[in-house]
Amino acid sequence: MADLNNYISNADSKVKLHEVRENVRKADVSELNELLKACDRELFDLRTQSVLEPLSNPMRVRHVRKLIARIKTELNAREQKAA
């Protein structure tokens, strides 16, 4: 399973935006699909947790959503390039 902490900042580590973009561009399609599944699961967990109790880091929801958009954009661009 993909480690989202390499793509999303948290209290322990800061991830620069250019590093995230570079990592997404370098990843192959299977890695991106695996990362997308992990992000979807993380977003689901965060939303569920937010209903039950306040999140310790509510900005993580936004970061995960943006990462999902970046991954989908990269997958779509590769698909368009291949066609």
C-alpha positions as CSV (number, residue, x, y, z in Angstrom):
1,M,0.0,0.0,0.0
2,A,1.2,3.5,-0.8
3,D,2.5,5.7,2.0
4,L,0.5,8.9,1.8
5,N,2.9,10.7,4.1
6,N,5.3,10.9,1.2
7,Y,2.7,13.0,-0.6
8,I,0.9,14.9,2.1
9,S,2.3,17.1,4.8
10,N,1.5,16.3,8.4
11,A,2.6,17.5,11.8
12,D,5.9,15.5,11.7
13,S,7.0,16.3,8.2
14,K,6.5,19.0,5.5
15,V,6.2,17.9,1.9
16,K,6.9,20.6,-0.7
17,L,4.4,21.0,-3.5
18,H,7.0,20.7,-6.2
19,E,8.1,17.4,-4.6
20,V,4.5,16.1,-4.7
21,R,4.1,17.0,-8.4
22,E,7.5,15.4,-9.2
23,N,6.6,12.2,-7.4
24,V,3.3,12.0,-9.2
25,R,4.9,12.6,-12.6
26,K,7.6,10.0,-12.0
27,A,5.2,7.2,-10.8
28,D,4.0,4.7,-13.3
29,V,0.4,3.9,-13.9
30,S,0.1,1.0,-11.5
31,E,1.6,3.1,-8.7
32,L,-0.8,5.9,-9.5
33,N,-3.8,3.6,-9.4
34,E,-2.6,2.1,-6.1
35,L,-2.1,5.6,-4.7
36,L,-5.5,6.6,-5.9
37,K,-7.1,3.7,-4.0
38,A,-5.2,4.6,-0.9
39,C,-6.3,8.2,-1.2
40,D,-9.9,7.3,-1.7
41,R,-9.8,5.1,1.4
42,E,-8.0,7.8,3.4
43,L,-10.7,10.4,2.4
44,F,-13.5,8.0,3.4
45,D,-11.8,7.4,6.7
46,L,-11.3,11.1,7.4
47,R,-14.9,11.9,6.5
48,T,-16.2,9.1,8.7
49,Q,-13.9,10.2,11.6
50,S,-15.0,13.8,11.2
51,V,-18.6,12.8,11.8
52,L,-17.8,11.0,14.9
53,E,-15.3,13.4,16.5
54,P,-13.3,16.5,15.6
55,L,-10.3,15.8,13.4
56,S,-6.9,16.5,14.8
57,N,-5.9,18.0,11.4
58,P,-8.9,19.0,9.3
59,M,-6.7,20.3,6.5
60,R,-5.7,16.7,5.7
61,V,-9.1,16.3,4.0
62,R,-8.2,19.1,1.7
63,H,-4.7,17.8,1.0
64,V,-6.1,14.3,0.2
65,R,-8.7,15.8,-2.2
66,K,-6.0,17.8,-4.0
67,L,-3.8,14.8,-4.3
68,I,-6.6,12.8,-5.8
69,A,-7.1,15.5,-8.3
70,R,-3.4,15.6,-9.2
71,I,-3.4,11.8,-9.7
72,K,-6.5,11.8,-11.8
73,T,-5.1,14.7,-13.9
74,E,-1.8,12.8,-14.5
75,L,-3.6,9.6,-15.4
76,N,-5.9,11.5,-17.8
77,A,-2.9,13.3,-19.4
78,R,-1.1,10.0,-19.9
79,E,-4.3,8.5,-21.4
80,Q,-4.7,11.4,-23.8
81,K,-1.0,11.2,-24.8
82,A,-1.3,7.5,-25.6
83,A,-4.4,7.9,-27.7
